[in-house]
Amino acid sequence: MEKVALKVKPRLVTGKGPNRRLRASGQIPAVIYGAGAQPEKVTLDAHELQLLLQKYGASAMFTLIRDDGNSAEEVNAVIREIQRDPVTRRILHVDLYHVRMDVEAEFEVPVHAVGNAIGVREGGILETLRHTVEVRCLPGLLPKAIEADISGLRINHSFHASDLKLPEGVKLVTDPEEVLFNILPPKDYVEPTPSAEGEEIAQPEVISKKKEAEPEE
């Protein structure tokens, strides 16, 4: 998958006060952990990160570049968590997970519904219960997103995680029975009866009059 350059700077001072001042100056507190290394506290440029998220999404693979440009090795990382202000939705903190390209890891990947569901065409409402699923794969095989084909979904039917078609080398970690999408019925919806679905209606038994006895020869 495509890797995206992301600049990081060391964060020497920690605490609520310093972090608040960082945010006021256009920086975001972050931490890098994983791959057996000690957690490293850094800062990210808020404007740069916002642009990268809009263009590549939160599931992108980032190549971290030190501010001084003297990094001894290439560090690849994915975003594990983004903490946002519940009111303004401004990013408050970011967790970056350092991954090795030759070792499988677990990732959260967006799921996008594609197709015009039968149930929606019949007046139903598409309900999205989960926007992401967890998968396990080598970082180089990590998909940017996974498509869920809901075109065959009818009213009162569900699309489960097990219905996803995953790329080769990508394994599902989320519970296969987890419901991702539902088609809700409209308010005036009436559940079809068996007869409405083409099943034959039982015909009433017709009892005919007893045939008159024929005269004996």
N, C-alpha and C positions, 0 to 999 in steps of 0.2 A: 504494500500500500504506500501511498505518497506520504513522505515525511515533511513536516513543516518546521521551519526554524523559529525558535522562541528564545528571546534574550532574557537572561536572569542575572540579578545582581545579589551579592551576599547581603544578608540582613543581620547586622551586628547588634542591634538593640531590639529587644522584644518587650511585650506587655501591651496592655490595652491602650495606654497613652501614646506610646510610640507608634503603634499600629494605626491609631486614629489619625495621627499626623501624617503617616505615610499615605493613607487614603486621601487625605486632604490635598496632598501634593501630586496626586495622580498615579500613585503606586499601589500595588496590591500585595499584602503579605502572602507568602506561599511556603510550602515545605516539600522537599524531595526526599522520598524514602523508597526502600525496596532493594532487591538484588544483593542483599547481604550487607549493604553499606549503612553507615550511620546517617540518621535523618539530618538533612541540611536545610537551614532556614534561608530563604531567598526572597526577593521582591520581583514583581513583574510590572511592566508598564500597562496600566489599565486600558488605555486607548488601543494599544497594539493588540492586547489579548482579545478585546471586544471585536476588533476587525477580523482576527483569525478565527474566532468562534463563529462569526457570521458567515465566513467564507468556507470553512472546512468542518465545522461542527465540533462538539465536545468529545467525539470519539476518535479524533485525529491522532496520529502518532507525531509527537513533537521531538525535534532534535534541539536540545538545550544548548545555548551558546552563552558562555560566560561574558560578562560585560567587558573584561579586559582582553578577550579574544585569545587567551593563552591556555585554554582547556587542554589538559594532557590527553584526554580521550573523548570520543563522541558519546554523549549520554542521550539515550532514547527514553522517552517517558510518555505516559498517557495520563490524562486527567482522571483521578479517582473520585474526587468530590469538589463541588463548587458550592461554597456557602454564600447565600445572598440575603440582603436585607428583605424581611418579609413584606415590607410596604413598598419601597422604592425599587426592589429587585436589583439593586446595585451589588456587584460582586464584592464580598468582604474578605474571602480567603479561598485559596486553592490548594488542594492536595495533588501533587504530581508523583506518579509511581514509576520508578526507574525499572525498565524491563531489559532483559537480555534477549537478543534477537534469536538465539539458538535454544531457548527454553520456553515451553508452553506456559501460558498464564491465563488468568480469567479476566475477561473484559466485559464492559456493558456497552451494548450496541443499539442504536436507534432502530425501531421497526416502523416502516412506512406502509400503510394500507394502499393497495393498488387495485384497480378494477371497479366496475360499477356493480355493486351487489344486487342480486335479484330482489332481495327484501327491501332495499332502498327504492328500487324502481316501482315496487308495489306499495310504496307509501311509508315504509318503515324508517327508523332513525338509527344511524350508525353510532354506537357507543364505544369509545376507546377506553379500555380499562388500564392498559399499560403501553407506555411509549418506548420502552426498551426491554431487552432480554439480556441475560448473561450467557456468555459463550466461553469456550476454552480453545485456544489455538496458539500457534506460533505468532509472534507479533507481526511478521511479514505477511501473514494470511488474514489479518484482521480486516473485515469488510467495513467500509464507511457506514453502511446501513444495510438492513435486511428487508426485502420486500415481502409483504404478506398479501397473497392474491385472495381477495375476499369476494370475487365476482360470483361465486356459486353460493354465497351465504343467503339464506332465506330468513324471513321474519321468525323471531324466537330461536334462532340458531346462533351458535357461538364459534369463534375461531380460536383454537388453542395453540399454545406454544409448539406442541408436537406437529401442528399442521404446517409449520414453516419449512421451507426448502433451503437448507443451509449450504453454503459453498463447501467444496471439498476441503477436508482438513480442519473444518470448524465444527465443534461439538457443542450441543446444547447443555447448559448448566441449569437454567431455569426449570422448575418443575414442568414436565411435559403437559400436565393437566391444567396449567395456569391459563385462564381465559384472557385473551388479548383484546378481542373485539366481540361485540354483541350487535344484533339487529333488533332494536326495540319496536314493538308494534305501535301503530298510531292509536289515538284514543278511541276511535270508532271501529277498531279492528275486531273481527269476529273469527275465532278459530275455525278453520275449515272442518266440516264433518267428513267422515270417510266417504260418503256418497259424492261429496263435492270433488274429491280427488280421483274420481273415475272408477271407484269400486261399485260393483253392481248392487242395486237395492233388492233386497229379498222380495220376491213376488208373493202375494198372499195365495194360500192354497185354495184352489177352486174345487168345491165339492159338487159334482154333478148329480142329477137325479139318477136313482137306480134304474138301469135299463130294464124296460119291461120284458118280462120272460116271454120268450118265443114259445109258441104252442108246440107241444111234443108231437112228433110224427107218429 
